[in-house]
Amino acid sequence: MPIAAPHPPIHIWTRRLGFRAFVSNLRAQAQDRFLWVPVFLAAGIAAYFALPVEPDTGTRIAVFAAGLCCAALGVWARGGIALISIGLSLFLMGLSLGAWRAHQMQAPILGWPYYGVIEGRVVMLDRSASEAPRLTLDRVTMAPISPPRTPDRLRLSLHGQSVQVPQIGDIIRIEARALPPSPASEPNGFDFQRHAYFLGLGAVGYSRKDFEVIDHDPSGLWLTRARLDLSRAIQARMQAGAGGFAAAILTGDRAGLIATDVEAMRDTNIAHLLAISGLHMGLLTGFVFTALRVILALFPRVALYYPTKKWAAIAALAAGGFYLALSGGSVATERAYIQVAVMFTAVLCDRRAISLRSVAIAALIVLIRRPETLLSPGFQMSFAATAALVVGFGALLRLFTGRTGPRS
């Protein structure tokens, strides 16, 4: 009778699976282990969004509890077991974070195509891809649909012959067609359904009819009104094309852009300049920081006896925060502000501002605040480019000066 071969010892399996090599690499990176924190967290978030079905409440609680247990084991244990436990804990916390965010954003979604009268309050004005005026409504009512099934927010494009645009805070009544947000049209394509879900949009649609203003309630919308008032003031005092562009990069309002100008920017591959992101935030905060330091350096007593660099960093942070609010606080702008905020906070703490550790902290904050941004090309390209610039700058610094670059 043949004797069954014994199972390989556990260390053989760990070697085959690459765990030992992975742990050895982590041990060798003692100064850079923190850089792996957003990587493991992002892996867990990505795993959640790759799940074929939504986990139930019991599963979510079990995953979160397992993450806590792994974290406790990582604190208690030593060596490779501690590293693997902490990495697994971050992965499970990423899974839990994605599930929590999806549950937090849960709202009614229109279940079928609808045509009829829609009432709601205008909370946002912009333009669609076809340059049609577009409204975002809250406090939505759709007569035949019960309130629990009515979307909380709805977005409509206006395509009438004489299109009039309501004011922020107007409560309007309009006859329109509304549809549930559509899923991806191709495998691994852009999933507008998921995008709309995290924007809180339960339906999208259009109308070719005129609207009727039935009331006005601007409560809680003062900042949006101020942004649009500033945008109109800029456009009224500048030429049409220049005014529309200036308003777009200052307030995020693209309604004043000329269609031919937008098309020309797309043809020349500079349309990304219209999206307020890292370039704009970096230029503004960098200018404020540098200008204030230069001005304060003109006064020797102030420059020698006071922390002017920290004063300039605080001013740059304030300017960036003001720009974030003024521009509408889009996801890309918020991500850019977090990156510069981490950098200037490092200046305030007398730490190196340009480093991979700063990039990792910024990525960690963004992922915790909005886990769904992991799937956006903007997040991936932004942090990939920033990390590459930091590493490249450090390599050039070591090459030409022999000094240690901004590694961690």
N, C-alpha and C positions, 0 to 999 in steps of 0.2 A: 504494500500500500504506500503510495507516494506521500512524502511528508511535505506539507504546505510550507512554502518559503516564508520566513518571518517578515513582518512588516518593517520597513526601514525606520530607524530611530528618528525622533523628532527633529534632530539637528540636520539630518539628511533632507527632510522635507523643507525646512527653512532655507537651506542652501539652494534647493531646486527652485523654490519660489522667489528667490532673490531677496528674502527678508534680511539675511545676514549682511549682504552687501549694502542694502539700503540703510540699515542701522549703522553700519560702519561709516558710511558717508555722512550720516547725521552727526555721529560722534566727532567726526573730523571737522564739522562746521559748528563748533561750539559757540563762536561769536555770531553766527548767522542763523541760528535755529529759529529765531523769531520770524524770519522771512518766510518760513513754511506755514505759519499760522493761517494767513489768508488763503494759502494754496489748499490746505486740507479743508478749511471751511467752505471754499468755493467748490471743491469736489463733492462735498455733501449736498450743497445747494443744487449743483448740476444733477446729482443722482435723484434728488426729489423731483425735479422737472422732467426727468427721463422716465419716471414711473408710469406704467400704462394705466393705472387706476389710482384714484385718490385714497390714501390710507384712512381708515376709520379712526375714531377718537381713541380707542384702546391701543391701537398700533402706534399712534403718535405719542401717547403717554409712555408706552414701553420703550420707544426709541429714545425719548428724552431721558428717561430713567437710566437706560443703558449708557447714555453719554455721560451722565453724572457719575455712574459707577466707574467707568473707564477713567474719568478725570481723577477720581479719588485714588484709583489704583496707580495712576501716573504719578501722583504726589507721594504716595507711600512707597512705591517700588523704586528700584535703582537700575541704571544701565539701560540695556536695549528694551527691556519690558516696559520701563517708564516711557521711553520715547514712542514705542508703538502704541501704548495705552493713551497717551496724550493725543497722538495723531488720530487714533480711532475715535476718541472723544470729540475732537474738533469736527471730524467727518459726520458723526451722528448729530452733533449740534447744528451743523449745516443743514442736514435733513430736517431737523425739527424747526429750524428758522424758516426754511422755505415753506413748510406746512403751516406754520403760525402766520406768516405773511399772507398766504393764500386765504386762510380762514379769516384774517382780519379784514381783507378787502372784499369779502363775500357780500354781494348785493343782488337784488332782483335783476334778471336778464329777460328781455322780451322773448317769449317762446315761439312766436309765429309772426309772419308779415302782417303789418297793420296799416290800414288807410283810414284816416278820419281826423277828427279835431284833437289837437294836442294843446295843452296849456302848460306853461312853465315860466320860471324866472330866468332871465338872461344873466349868466355869470361870466361868460367869456365870449369875445368876438375875435375871429381870425379869418383866414381864407383856406379853402380846400386846395387840393392839388390842381384843380381846374381853375383856380383863381376866383371861385365863387365865394361870396360872403358866407361865413359859417358861424352858427350860434351853438353854444353849449348851455343847456337848460337844466336847472334843478327844480325841486318841488313840482315834479311832473305829474300831470293827471291825464289819463286817456280814458274817455267816458265809459266804454263797455268793460274795461279791465279793472279788476278789483285792486285796491291800493297795495296789498301784499305782493301782487304780481307786477305792479307798475315799476319800471326802472326808476332809480333815484336820480340818475343823470342821463341826458340824451343829447345827441349832437345832430344838428340839421344844417344842410346846405340850402341856400336860397338861390333859385334859378328863374325867378320871375322876369317879365319884360322890363318893368321899372322897379328894380330892386331897391328897397329902402332898408336901412339898417337900424335896428332899435338901439336904445341906450342900455348900458350896464344897469341892472336893477329893474328893468321893465318886465312886468308880468304880461305875457302875450298869449293870444289865442291864434292858432294857425291850423289850416288843413294841410296835412302832410302825410307822406308815406314813410313808415319806419320799419326797419328790419333788425333782426339779431345780428351782432357782429359776426362777420364771416371768418371761418377757419382758414388755415393755410391752403393756397390753391395748388401747391405742389409739395412733394416730400421734402422736408427740411427747409421749406421756404418760410417767408415772413408770416408769422401767425398773428393776424390782426385781432383775432378773437381773444388771445391771451393778452395782447397789448391793451386792448380796450378794457379787459377785466381789471387790470392793475391801474388803469386810469379811472376806474369807477363808472365807466360808460356801460349802460345796460341796453342801449339801442343806438343805431345811427340811421339817418334818412335824409330826405330832401323834400322840398316843397316848391311848387310853381305858383303858389297863391300868395296874396298879400296877407300880412299879419295884422292883428288888431291889438293895440295896447289897452289892457283892461285895468292895470294898476301899476304902481311903482313902489319898490321896496329895496333900497340900496344897502340895507343893514349888512354889515360884514364884508362889504365890497369896496370900501373906500380906497384901498391900495390899487385895485384893478382900475377903478375910475380915474385915479390920479395918473396911472401909467398911460391910459388912453388919452387923457387930457394933454399930457406932455407930448405924446406922439402927434396929436393933431396940431399942437402949437409948433412943433418942429417942422412939420410938413407945410404949415401955412407960411412960414418965414423963410423957406428954402425952395429951390427949384424942385420940380416934381420928382425927378429921378433921384437927385441927391437927398432930398428930404425923406423920401421913402426908405432909402438905404440907411440914413442916419437914425431914423426912428426904429428901424428893424434891429440894429446892433446896440441901441441904447435901451429900448423898452421891450424888445421882443415882438413888437407889433408889425407884422408883415403886410398889413392891409394896404399900405401906401406904395408898395413895390409895383413897378410897371412890368407887365408880363414879358415884354421884349428884353428888358434888363435882366430879369431872372433867367430867361432862356439863354441869353448871352453868357451869363455866369456859369450856367450848366455846361454850355459848349466849351468853355475854357477851363472847366474843372476847378472853379473857385466858388461854387455855390455853397460849399461848407462854411464859408465865411459868414453866412447869414445865421448860422446856428451859434448862439452865444455859448462858448465852451472855454476850454483851457487857453486858447490863444488870446481871447479878449480879456479874460480874467487875469492872465499872467501879465499882459501888457499894462493893464490898469494898475494892479497892485505893485508891479515892479516899478512903474513910473512914480507912483506916490512914495514908495519906499526910498527910491534913489533921490528924488527931488527933495524930500524932506531932510534926508541926511546931508545933501549938499548945502541946503539953506542953513541948517543948524551948524555946519562946519564953518560958516562965515563968522560965527561968534566964538572966539577962542575959549572964553571962560565956560560957555555952555558945552562946547565940544570936549573939553578936557575934564570937566568935573561931573558931568551928567551922562546917563546911559542913552545917548541920542539914537543909537542903533535900535534899542528896544522901543523908544518913542516912535521911531519911523515904522517899526513892525506893527505896533498897535494902530497907527494911522492907516497903514496898508490893510490891516484886517478890517477896520471900520469901513474903509472905502470899498473893499470887496463885498462886505455884507450889504452895504447900501446898493451896490450894483446888482447883487443877487436878488434883492427885493424889487428893484426898479425894473429888472428884465423879465420878471414873471416867475422866477424860481423854477425853471424847467429842470428836468433830471440831469441834463448835460451841464447846465450852469451850476447846479448844486454840487455835482461831482467835482467840477473844476474848483469851486470855492473850498471844498473840503481839502483838496490837495494843497492849495496855497495856504489854507489855515494851518494845516499840520506843519508846513514849512516855516511859517512865521512864528508859530508856537515854539518850535525848536529854537528859533532865535531868542525868544523871550526866556527860554530855559537854559541858554548858553550851551546849546547842543548844535551839532552840525546840521544845517538846514537841508542841504542837498545830499541825500543818502538813500540807499535802498530801504533802510528802516523807515524813513519818512514815507516812502512809496507804499510800503507794506501797511503802515498804520492807516494811511488814507484809504487804501483798498479795503481794509478791515472795517472801517467806519461806514463806507459806502455799502458794503455787503450786509452789514448788520441793519442798516437803516432801510435799504431797498434791495433785498436779495434777488429780485427779478431782474435787476440791471445786469447781472452776470451774463444773461443771454443776449444782451444788446451789443452790436458791433462797436458802439461808442465806448462802452466800458472796456472791452477787450483791446481795442486799438489804442485807447488813451493810456491805459496802464502799461501796455506792452511798449509803446513809444517812450513813455516816461522812464521806465526801467532801462531801456536800451540807451537813452541819453545819459542817465546817471552812470551806468557802467562804462559807456564810451568816454564820458568826461573824466572819470577816474583813471581809465587806461591812458588817456592823453596826458593827464597831470603827472602820472608816474613816469611816462616816457620822456617828457620834456624837462621835468623839474626834479624827478627822483623822490617827490613827496608822496605820501599815502593819499590816494583819492577817496572820494565819497562812497566808500563801499557799504558800510553799515553804520 
